[in-house]
């Protein structure tokens, strides 16, 4: 299950997905490896192979691995990105309750 939540709640260790804005299905999945008050960084671990032309040839497979599985940094106040929370790193009850309030 994937929850679309406010980008202010992502924490280091969270498993998130970059979502297709129309279909809401995951395009890429990654782990938040760095976070501060203004931004967070994601190390992408997998991607939707059908969406990113994985079956079009060996060259696309290599290019996808190089360019899609890197590290990206996002500003928390950027509302153009669609991310979903797949698994949370919340360790205490206060943060877990906060995440439930932000789910839509």
N, C-alpha and C positions, 0 to 999 in steps of 0.2 A: 504494500500500500504506500502511496506517495502523498504527502501533504504539501500543499503550496503554502508557504509561510513568509512572513516578513523577513527581508534579508538582514535585518538587525539582529536576529536571533541565532544566526549560524555561529557555531563554535568549532574550535579545533577538534578534529576527530569525527565530525559529523559526515555521514555519507549522504551526498546530495546528487541530484540529477538536473541537468540542463534540459528543459522541457520544450517541446514543440509548442509554440504559442496557441495554435489552433486546435491541435489534437490532444495536447497535454500528455503525450507519451514521451519517455526519456530519449533524448538524442545522444547524450553523454552522461556517464556516471563517474563520480570522483569523490575524493576525500578532502575535507578542509584541512590544510596543513599549517596555515598561519592565519591569525585573526587579530585585529586590534579594533579600536573604536570606529575607524573610518573605512576600513577595507578588510577583505579576506582573500586568501589564495587557495586555489583548488588544484590538486594533482589528479588529472583525469586518468581513470584506470580502464575504461571500456567505452565503446561507442556503438551506435546503431548501424550495423554493417549494411543494411539495405538502404538506409537514408544516405549514407556517405559513399555509395558506389563501390562497395567492397568487391562485388562480383563482376566488375567491368574489366578486370585484368590485374596482373601482378604489380604494375606500377602504382595503381591506386591503393593497393593494400599497403605498400611501403610508405607512400605519401601520407596516408591516413594515420599510420602508426607514428610517423615523425611529427606531424602537425596537429593531430587531434588529441594525442595522449601526453601533451606537455603540461606545463603549469601556467594557469591564468590567474590574474589578480583582478578583483572587481571592487568597485566603490559601493559601499552599503546604501548610499542614497540614490543610486542609479535604478530607475524604475523600468528600464527597457528590457531587463533580463528576466527570464521566467525560470525560476529554480524550484525544485521540490525537495523536501526532506525525506529521505528513504529510511535512515536510521540515525538516531540521535546519540550523542555522547553525553547527554545530561546525566549527572551523577547524583543530584539531590532532588528532593521533592519540589523545592521552590522553582527551579528551572524547568522541571517537567510541567508544572502547572502553567508557567508562563508560555511554554510552547503550545499547550492546548488552547490557550486563549487566542493565539495568533493563527491557528489552523482555519482554513476556509474551504 
